[in-house]
Amino acid sequence: MKTKLIFTLVAAAVLLIFGSPAQADIILGAISNRTGPTSDSSIPHTDGVLHAYAWINSMGGIKGQKIKLIEIDCSYDIPKTVAAFKRLVETEKVPLVHGFGTPDSMAIIPFSTRTQTIYMPLSYAKEFSDAKNAPYYFTTNSTYNDAGRSAVQFVKKQGGKLALLYNNGGFGLAPIADIKDEAKKLGVPIVADEHSGYAPTDVVQPILKFKEAGADYIWMGNTTSAMTVLAKDLKKQGFPTKAIGNIYAATEAFIRNAGPDAEGHYSMYGGTPYGAVDTPAMKQIMASTYFDKLNTDYIRGWAQALLVAEVVKITLDANKKLTGPNLKAAFETLKDFTPGGLIPPVTFTADDHRPSMVVPVYQVQGGKMVKVWDNRMSR
């Protein structure tokens, strides 16, 4: 495992209240995936977290305290993740850990609960928004399941038949049951259901089945690389149906990799597109020299760090120690809070840890993500 201590990096402005005399550092943890499968999501996200904390530190920290992040790369490996979590909590005494994927974060639930440590996965499995069974878990975006339900509602609104294409595990499988339930409830026909690997070289056979079944839309529950292959193969087969990618399928990388073949396809995009809002946080992101700053994963990394900064500030303002239970209580006071304007508004309560029921649909238009439906779902 590789550990990095991240200190002050860059200067900027921040929408927090600072100014008390210098005090002890705030030590937090991060379990990242820089070297394993789906690291293309973790690298920009973790870097976004780091850069946002550096931004805060450059202005004096939070109430005079600087944030130091201990990052451990666990390569999407469950035993390594469990060992890293134990080290961060037992040895480093951190009250909060930024996490990563679905299976590794699932394994941490009992440890997080027992040690009363906040855990913030990059996965949006609905289990992580269950306030009863994962009481110390907090995420930034709607669950995979709510996003899948929103996609079905979009297809209902547009009219047409739906096909499903997804990886047979982890975040690919997560929303499928809810997608099918929502489709049945709304009367949206699901005409085909196929699997693909995380990085398939072609998906011609599923496309031929979708074409024969008369699908108008394809739910893509997979990675950017798989979405790219789908878009290109749809074009080669002359099949005009549109794909609706989940939060990790249709990103800026999809637009770059698929080129003109990305046009017209849809995304359950995870944040505010690069440059779309006039906030100090977005201005800092735009001023950054980061190699992949347009990436929604990078922007959501910033959002996750700014969300943490807010609850840390709430806790310190109340003259309470930075413990898991105190941070949990602070999270549960947030209502329609949008960190840096970078994600849909977040609300947490003691009974409901789903961060947001705003699940917009974006479409690739002219090489950019354009919001076409701002779906506000009921809880």
Secondary structure, 3 states (H helix, E strand, C coil): CEEEEECCCCCCCCCCCCCCCCCCCEEEEEEECCCCCCHHHHHHHHHHHHHHHHHHHHCCCECCECEEEEEEECCCCHHHHHHHHHHHHHHCCCCEEECCCHHHHHHHHHHHHHHCCEEECCCCCHHHHCCCCCCCECCCCCCHHHHHHHHHHHHHHHCCCEEEEECCCHHHHCCHHHHHHHHHHHCCCEEEEEECCCCCCCCHHHHHHHHHHCCCEEEEECCHHHHHHHHHHHHHCCCCCEEEECCCCCCHHHHHHHHHHHCCCEECCCCCCCCCCCCHHHHHHHHCCCCCCCCHHHHHHHHHHHHHHHHHHHHHHCCCCCCHHHHHHHHCCCCCECHHHCCCCECCCCCCCCCCCECCEEEEECCEEEEEECCECCC
